[in-house]
Amino acid sequence: MRVAERPAVKVARGDVKLKVKAASINYRDVLIAKAFYPIVYPRIPLSDAVGRVIEVGEGVTRVAVGDRVCATYYR
């Protein structure tokens, strides 16, 4: 695994885009990375993050832009 910047992805219906302030990589992330190797962007092997919502997709009603959130990522 490596840290890298990637181009922004358009937010799809039902998705939320975060500005991540803190994230973790745990053993589950390593297993996912091995299962899906090679990992093709925009798939990101990261499961836990905290930050602020910067964009919401169509149909999202539980959070709004500016909300602080703790997220578990499954995609």
TORZADREN-666215 format. One record per residue (C-alpha): residue in three letters; x, y, z. Coordinates in steps of 0.5 Angstrom, whole numbers, padded with zeros to 4 digits, always signed. Last residue first. Layout:
N
AlaXYZ/...
# end
This chain:
75
Arg-0035-0001-0003/Tyr-0035-0001+0005/Tyr-0033+0005+0008/Thr-0034+0006+0016/Ala-0035+0013+0017/Cys-0035+0018+0023/Val-0038+0024+0021/Arg-0038+0032+0022/Asp-0044+0035+0018/Gly-0041+0041+0013/Val-0045+0039+0007/Ala-0051+0035+0010/Val-0053+0028+0013/Arg-0059+0023+0013/Thr-0062+0026+0007/Val-0058+0023+0001/Gly-0062+0022-0005/Glu-0058+0025-0010/Gly-0050+0025-0008/Val-0047+0029-0002/Glu-0041+0034-0002/Ile-0036+0036+0003/Val-0038+0032+0009/Arg-0033+0033+0015/Gly-0028+0028+0017/Val-0027+0021+0021/Ala-0025+0015+0017/Asp-0025+0007+0018/Ser-0025+0002+0013/Leu-0019+0004+0008/Pro-0018+0000+0002/Ile-0019+0005-0003/Arg-0023+0003-0010/Pro-0023+0009-0014/Tyr-0018+0007-0017/Val-0017-0001-0018/Ile-0014-0005-0013/Pro-0009-0010-0016/Tyr-0011-0014-0012/Phe-0018-0015-0009/Ala-0017-0020-0004/Lys-0011-0018-0002/Ala-0013-0011-0001/Ile-0019-0013+0003/Leu-0015-0017+0008/Val-0010-0011+0009/Asp-0016-0007+0010/Arg-0019-0012+0015/Tyr-0012-0012+0019/Asn-0013-0004+0020/Ile-0012+0002+0016/Ser-0014+0008+0020/Ala-0016+0015+0018/Ala-0016+0022+0021/Lys-0019+0029+0018/Val-0022+0026+0012/Lys-0026+0031+0007/Leu-0032+0027+0006/Lys-0036+0025+0000/Val-0043+0022+0001/Asp-0046+0017-0004/Gly-0053+0016-0005/Arg-0053+0018-0013/Ala-0046+0018-0015/Val-0041+0024-0013/Lys-0036+0025-0018/Val-0029+0023-0017/Ala-0023+0028-0015/Pro-0017+0026-0018/Arg-0012+0022-0014/Glu-0007+0024-0009/Ala-0002+0018-0006/Val-0001+0014+0000/Arg+0002+0007-0001/Met+0000+0000+0000/
# end
